[in-house]
Amino acid sequence: MTDALETDADTRAATSTTGTDTASTADTTRTDTTGTNTTAANTDKQTGPRSHRRLSDAAEYGHPTATEPMARAASTLRQAGLRVTAQRMAVLMAVESLPGHCDADAVRSWGQRVTGRLSLQATYNVLRVLADAGLVRCTQFPGHPARFEIERGDNHHHFVCRECGTIVDTDCVVGEAPCMQASLPPSYLVDEAAVMFWGICPDCGAA
């Protein structure tokens, strides 16, 4: 169902100005301006679906349609066993590039710079697929829209300021999941604990 929704939206999305089939460059050779053939796929070797690297450096963030970041996004999707689409590349690049813990609206706005057109529903559909594949982490904060970040596999926790809503990462309390033990019968298998710390950030405390 998700692929069907994305496929419909993909037919409306404009392709990147850098080429009509950027996604395929992750598996095929491309020619640089000097005429030297390079293999994009060889530049991004991952250790598994949950591992990741920056899709581009700070200079490339201002140019989301650059070939190299899109090729790396396509490679990451393939290694996670996902079909490569323009929307999935755009959303993955957006979550990787945006600072802090972004919401779906911010992801959509950034992704539109790549696809040319991206609905909010399609954005949520892609985010759900990426989260299910272990590429993106979704956290629900009471009183806030769902926030998304690249999954680092470190079981980190979050601090939320009650005044301004600032969200800050903090290390796992004990260093590994599930971080704490629930008072449940042995038949319940707990593999993760979502820990949130609430309080006042330094800026609000000084105001």
QUITA-V530702 format. One record per residue. N is the residue number from 0. RES is the residue in one letter. D_LAST is the distance of its C-alpha to the last C-alpha in Angstrom with 2 decimals. Layout:
N/RES/D_LAST ; N/RES/D_LAST
//
This chain:
0/M/48.91 ; 1/T/45.81 ; 2/D/48.05 ; 3/A/49.77 ; 4/L/46.56 ; 5/E/45.47 ; 6/T/48.97 ; 7/D/48.99 ; 8/A/45.67 ; 9/D/46.88 ; 10/T/49.82 ; 11/R/47.50 ; 12/A/45.24 ; 13/A/46.06 ; 14/T/46.90 ; 15/S/45.10 ; 16/T/46.38 ; 17/T/47.25 ; 18/G/50.05 ; 19/T/51.53 ; 20/D/51.37 ; 21/T/48.46 ; 22/A/48.17 ; 23/S/51.70 ; 24/T/51.00 ; 25/A/49.55 ; 26/D/53.14 ; 27/T/55.14 ; 28/T/55.44 ; 29/R/53.99 ; 30/T/55.10 ; 31/D/52.78 ; 32/T/53.41 ; 33/T/55.86 ; 34/G/57.95 ; 35/T/57.09 ; 36/N/56.78 ; 37/T/53.82 ; 38/T/52.99 ; 39/A/49.46 ; 40/A/49.79 ; 41/N/50.50 ; 42/T/47.14 ; 43/D/45.15 ; 44/K/46.61 ; 45/Q/44.69 ; 46/T/45.41 ; 47/G/44.90 ; 48/P/43.08 ; 49/R/39.85 ; 50/S/39.74 ; 51/H/38.16 ; 52/R/37.34 ; 53/R/35.26 ; 54/L/37.14 ; 55/S/36.50 ; 56/D/34.70 ; 57/A/31.89 ; 58/A/34.50 ; 59/E/36.18 ; 60/Y/33.09 ; 61/G/33.50 ; 62/H/37.05 ; 63/P/37.09 ; 64/T/40.82 ; 65/A/41.84 ; 66/T/44.81 ; 67/E/43.65 ; 68/P/40.42 ; 69/M/42.37 ; 70/A/45.24 ; 71/R/43.03 ; 72/A/41.46 ; 73/A/45.02 ; 74/S/46.03 ; 75/T/43.18 ; 76/L/44.21 ; 77/R/47.85 ; 78/Q/47.19 ; 79/A/45.40 ; 80/G/48.53 ; 81/L/47.02 ; 82/R/48.71 ; 83/V/47.23 ; 84/T/46.16 ; 85/A/44.19 ; 86/Q/41.55 ; 87/R/41.15 ; 88/M/40.85 ; 89/A/38.29 ; 90/V/36.08 ; 91/L/36.37 ; 92/M/35.51 ; 93/A/32.49 ; 94/V/31.02 ; 95/E/31.79 ; 96/S/30.35 ; 97/L/27.14 ; 98/P/23.99 ; 99/G/22.26 ; 100/H/23.56 ; 101/C/25.14 ; 102/D/26.39 ; 103/A/29.89 ; 104/D/29.00 ; 105/A/27.59 ; 106/V/30.66 ; 107/R/32.94 ; 108/S/31.60 ; 109/W/32.00 ; 110/G/35.34 ; 111/Q/36.78 ; 112/R/36.77 ; 113/V/39.37 ; 114/T/41.39 ; 115/G/41.12 ; 116/R/40.83 ; 117/L/39.05 ; 118/S/38.49 ; 119/L/35.63 ; 120/Q/38.26 ; 121/A/39.83 ; 122/T/36.49 ; 123/Y/36.03 ; 124/N/39.68 ; 125/V/39.30 ; 126/L/36.10 ; 127/R/38.00 ; 128/V/40.92 ; 129/L/38.85 ; 130/A/37.09 ; 131/D/40.50 ; 132/A/41.80 ; 133/G/39.07 ; 134/L/37.66 ; 135/V/34.39 ; 136/R/32.16 ; 137/C/30.87 ; 138/T/28.13 ; 139/Q/27.42 ; 140/F/23.93 ; 141/P/23.95 ; 142/G/22.41 ; 143/H/22.47 ; 144/P/25.47 ; 145/A/27.44 ; 146/R/26.14 ; 147/F/28.59 ; 148/E/28.90 ; 149/I/31.92 ; 150/E/33.51 ; 151/R/33.55 ; 152/G/35.40 ; 153/D/33.16 ; 154/N/32.04 ; 155/H/28.37 ; 156/H/25.74 ; 157/H/22.31 ; 158/F/18.78 ; 159/V/16.97 ; 160/C/13.31 ; 161/R/13.57 ; 162/E/10.60 ; 163/C/11.32 ; 164/G/14.76 ; 165/T/14.67 ; 166/I/17.93 ; 167/V/18.81 ; 168/D/22.33 ; 169/T/23.21 ; 170/D/26.73 ; 171/C/29.20 ; 172/V/29.10 ; 173/V/32.78 ; 174/G/33.53 ; 175/E/35.74 ; 176/A/36.18 ; 177/P/36.21 ; 178/C/33.87 ; 179/M/34.77 ; 180/Q/37.86 ; 181/A/38.13 ; 182/S/40.46 ; 183/L/42.99 ; 184/P/46.76 ; 185/P/48.02 ; 186/S/49.09 ; 187/Y/45.46 ; 188/L/44.48 ; 189/V/40.73 ; 190/D/39.74 ; 191/E/35.98 ; 192/A/32.98 ; 193/A/29.80 ; 194/V/26.99 ; 195/M/23.42 ; 196/F/20.56 ; 197/W/17.72 ; 198/G/14.38 ; 199/I/10.70 ; 200/C/10.21 ; 201/P/8.67 ; 202/D/6.38 ; 203/C/5.12 ; 204/G/5.58 ; 205/A/3.81 ; 206/A/0.00
//
